[in-house]
Amino acid sequence: MWIADRWKDYKVIDCSAGEKLELWGKYTLVRPDPQVIWDTPKTEKGWTRMNGHYHRSKSGGGEWEFFNLPDEWTIRYPLIIGKELTFRLKPFSFKHTGVFPEQAANWDWFSRLIADVRQHGREVTVLNLFAYTGGATVAAAAAGARVTHVDAAKGMVAWARENAATSGMAESPVRWIVDDCVKFVERELRRGNRYDAIIMDPPSYGRGPKGEIWKIEDNVYPLIKLCANLLSDKPLFFLVNSYTTGLQPAVLTYMLKCALAKFGGKVESSEIGLPVSNGLVLPCGASGRWCKD
């Protein structure tokens, strides 16, 4: 398992009975987590002294309950290459805060790859699809890459730009694109644009700005194959993240090996996780990594 264990401003304090107790900077939140199927004693004081609690509804969705929590605050992450990222947090619909902290394991992996190549004077172009609030975009830019950030939600792209600014990268070479990811890739192919690296974090289900329906089981492999045609003559890496139960690490490996066979290189896939204060690890999805070694 790839574990995001280098956080200083974030911690999973405990998890039990379908919920996790987290420390985000100075504030504690309780949020639901479907992986937490065990029921252990909730002895940590944070369970009764949290700053925010997301209550999931039995009919779907849910709502936040706040206790002395600001509308926004920031946390920092020290990339392994020596750069520091700063993220703006604000709890919003469906339990999210604006950052998936387990993804730091991937930020460190690809930022080192980019930084190593940049040391030799080579420019690196990165396409980040389903880019959300820009964690991967900011990490790649911090390593010296030129990034194209694509997400169908205008608000998420605006939030990502804020994260770039708070991380001191407002002037970094990033293209901010509000668009359906599949249609954007198709247009890039027609325009003849190419990228040295591709990151994608597709949702299990979603709709594009014009009502386009996305189902990951049906659409992710065709998109990976399509994106393979966007890679440059000297590709650096390809990263696919999955929070969908059916897409296990072995499935990610199989898809990447098939779609990227012509490039050689190597594929590794694993669960990603977060350390818990009790010494255990909370699983948080899976990632598939291809790199040209």
C-alpha positions in Angstrom: 0.0 0.0 0.0 1.2 3.5 -0.8 0.7 5.5 2.4 0.5 9.3 2.7 2.5 9.5 5.9 4.3 12.9 5.5 1.5 15.2 6.5 2.1 17.6 9.4 -1.2 19.6 9.2 -3.5 16.6 8.8 -4.1 13.4 10.8 -6.6 10.6 11.1 -7.0 10.3 14.8 -9.4 7.4 15.0 -12.1 5.6 12.9 -15.1 3.5 14.0 -18.6 2.6 13.1 -18.6 4.1 9.6 -16.9 7.4 10.6 -13.4 8.9 10.8 -12.2 11.5 13.2 -9.7 13.8 11.5 -7.5 16.7 12.5 -7.3 19.4 9.7 -4.8 22.0 11.0 -6.4 23.2 14.3 -9.8 21.7 13.7 -11.3 18.3 14.2 -13.9 16.9 11.8 -16.0 13.7 11.9 -17.0 12.5 8.4 -18.5 9.2 7.2 -16.3 6.6 5.5 -17.8 3.4 4.0 -14.5 1.5 4.5 -14.9 1.8 8.3 -17.0 -1.3 8.9 -15.5 -2.0 12.4 -17.1 -0.8 15.6 -14.4 0.0 18.2 -14.7 2.1 21.4 -14.7 5.9 20.7 -12.4 6.9 23.5 -10.7 9.8 21.8 -12.0 13.1 23.1 -12.4 14.5 19.6 -15.5 12.3 19.1 -17.4 14.6 21.5 -15.5 17.8 20.9 -15.4 18.1 17.1 -15.6 21.3 15.2 -17.7 19.8 12.4 -19.7 16.7 11.9 -21.1 15.5 8.6 -24.3 13.5 9.2 -25.2 11.1 6.3 -28.9 10.7 5.6 -30.4 7.2 5.2 -32.1 8.5 2.0 -28.8 9.7 0.5 -26.7 12.8 0.9 -26.5 14.5 4.3 -25.6 17.7 6.0 -22.9 19.4 8.1 -23.3 20.4 11.7 -20.7 23.0 12.8 -19.2 23.8 16.2 -17.0 26.9 16.1 -15.6 26.2 12.7 -14.5 29.0 10.4 -15.9 29.2 6.8 -12.4 28.7 5.4 -8.9 27.9 6.7 -5.6 26.5 5.3 -3.4 23.5 5.7 0.1 22.9 4.3 1.9 19.9 2.8 5.7 19.6 2.4 6.4 17.9 -0.9 9.3 15.5 -0.9 11.1 17.7 -3.4 11.3 20.5 -0.8 8.4 22.7 -2.0 5.5 23.5 0.3 1.8 23.5 -0.9 -0.9 25.4 0.8 -4.6 24.4 0.4 -7.7 26.4 1.2 -10.3 24.2 3.0 -14.1 24.8 3.2 -16.6 22.1 4.0 -19.1 21.7 1.3 -21.7 19.3 0.0 -21.3 15.5 0.4 -18.8 15.6 3.2 -15.8 17.0 1.2 -13.4 19.7 2.4 -11.5 20.4 -0.9 -8.5 18.0 -0.4 -8.1 14.3 -0.6 -5.1 13.9 1.7 -4.3 10.4 0.7 -3.3 11.7 -2.7 -0.1 13.2 -1.2 1.5 9.8 -1.8 1.0 10.4 -5.5 2.0 14.0 -5.4 5.4 13.0 -4.0 5.8 10.2 -6.6 5.3 12.3 -9.7 6.8 15.6 -8.4 10.1 13.7 -7.9 9.9 12.3 -11.5 9.2 15.8 -12.9 11.9 17.5 -10.8 14.5 14.9 -11.8 13.8 15.5 -15.5 13.7 19.3 -15.1 17.2 19.2 -13.6 18.4 18.1 -17.0 16.7 21.1 -18.7 13.8 19.2 -20.3 10.4 20.9 -20.2 7.5 18.7 -18.9 3.9 19.1 -19.9 1.2 17.6 -17.7 -2.5 17.1 -18.4 -4.6 16.8 -15.3 -8.2 15.5 -16.0 -11.1 15.6 -13.5 -8.7 17.9 -11.7 -11.0 19.0 -8.8 -9.4 21.6 -6.6 -6.0 21.2 -8.0 -3.9 19.2 -5.5 -2.1 17.4 -8.3 -2.0 20.5 -10.5 -0.2 22.5 -7.8 2.2 19.6 -7.0 3.2 19.2 -10.7 3.6 23.0 -11.1 5.7 23.2 -8.0 8.0 20.6 -9.5 8.4 22.7 -12.6 5.9 21.3 -15.1 3.6 23.2 -17.4 0.1 22.0 -16.5 -3.3 21.9 -18.2 -6.0 21.6 -15.5 -9.4 20.4 -16.7 -12.6 20.0 -14.8 -16.3 20.3 -15.8 -17.2 22.3 -12.7 -16.4 26.1 -12.9 -16.4 26.4 -9.1 -13.8 23.7 -8.7 -11.5 25.3 -11.2 -11.8 28.6 -9.4 -10.9 26.9 -6.1 -7.9 25.3 -7.8 -6.7 28.7 -8.9 -7.0 29.9 -5.3 -4.9 26.9 -4.1 -2.2 27.8 -6.7 -2.2 31.4 -5.5 -1.9 30.4 -1.8 0.9 28.0 -2.7 2.8 30.9 -4.3 2.2 29.7 -7.8 -0.3 32.2 -9.2 2.1 33.0 -12.1 3.0 29.4 -12.8 2.4 28.1 -16.4 -1.0 26.5 -15.8 -4.0 26.5 -18.2 -7.3 26.5 -16.4 -10.0 24.8 -18.4 -13.7 24.3 -17.6 -14.8 21.5 -19.9 -16.0 18.0 -20.2 -12.8 15.9 -20.0 -13.5 13.5 -22.8 -14.5 16.2 -25.2 -11.4 18.2 -24.3 -9.1 15.2 -25.0 -10.8 14.6 -28.4 -10.2 18.3 -29.3 -6.6 18.1 -28.2 -6.0 15.2 -30.4 -7.5 17.0 -33.4 -5.3 20.0 -32.6 -2.2 17.8 -32.5 -1.3 18.7 -28.9 0.8 16.3 -26.9 1.7 15.8 -23.2 4.6 14.2 -21.4 2.4 13.1 -18.5 -1.3 12.5 -17.8 -3.2 12.4 -14.5 -6.8 11.4 -14.1 -9.0 11.2 -11.1 -12.4 10.2 -12.6 -15.6 10.0 -10.5 -17.6 6.9 -10.3 -20.5 8.7 -11.8 -21.0 12.3 -13.1 -22.4 14.7 -15.6 -20.6 17.1 -17.8 -21.6 20.8 -18.3 -24.0 19.8 -21.1 -25.5 16.8 -19.4 -22.9 14.2 -20.6 -23.2 11.1 -18.5 -20.0 9.5 -17.1 -20.0 5.9 -15.6 -16.5 4.9 -14.7 -17.0 1.2 -15.5 -18.1 2.0 -19.0 -15.9 5.0 -19.8 -12.6 4.9 -18.0 -10.8 2.3 -20.3 -11.8 4.0 -23.5 -10.6 7.3 -22.1 -7.3 5.8 -21.0 -6.8 4.5 -24.6 -7.8 7.8 -26.0 -5.3 9.6 -23.7 -2.5 7.2 -24.7 -2.7 8.9 -28.1 -2.0 12.3 -26.4 1.3 11.2 -25.0 4.5 12.7 -26.4 7.3 10.8 -28.0 9.1 10.8 -24.7 6.3 10.2 -22.1 7.2 10.4 -18.4 4.2 9.0 -16.5 0.5 8.2 -16.5 -1.5 8.1 -13.2 -5.1 6.9 -12.8 -6.9 7.1 -9.4 -10.0 5.1 -8.4 -12.4 5.4 -5.5 -14.7 2.8 -7.1 -14.9 -0.5 -5.3 -14.9 -2.6 -8.5 -11.7 -1.0 -9.8 -9.1 -2.8 -7.7 -5.3 -2.3 -8.2 -5.0 -5.3 -10.4 -7.7 -3.9 -12.7 -5.8 -0.6 -13.0 -2.6 -2.5 -13.8 -4.4 -4.5 -16.5 -5.9 -1.4 -18.2 -2.6 0.6 -18.1 -0.5 -2.3 -19.5 -3.0 -2.8 -22.3 -3.4 0.8 -23.2 0.3 1.8 -22.9 1.9 -1.4 -24.2 3.5 0.4 -27.2 5.5 2.7 -24.8 7.1 -0.1 -22.8 7.9 1.1 -19.3 6.5 -0.3 -16.1 3.1 -0.3 -14.3 2.5 -0.5 -10.6 -0.8 -0.3 -8.8 -1.7 -0.4 -5.2 -4.2 0.8 -2.6 -3.5 4.2 -1.2 -4.0 4.9 2.5 -3.7 7.2 5.5 -2.0 6.3 8.8 -4.2 6.3 11.9 -2.9 7.3 15.3 -3.4 3.8 16.6 -0.7 2.5 14.2 -3.1 1.0 11.7 -3.8 2.3 8.1 -7.1 3.4 6.6 -7.5 2.3 3.0 -8.7 5.2 0.7 -9.0 3.9 -2.8 -6.4 2.8 -5.4 -4.0 4.2 -7.9 -2.3 2.9 -11.0 1.0 4.3 -12.1 2.9 3.9 -15.4 6.3 5.4 -15.9 8.9 5.2 -18.6 11.9 3.6 -16.8 
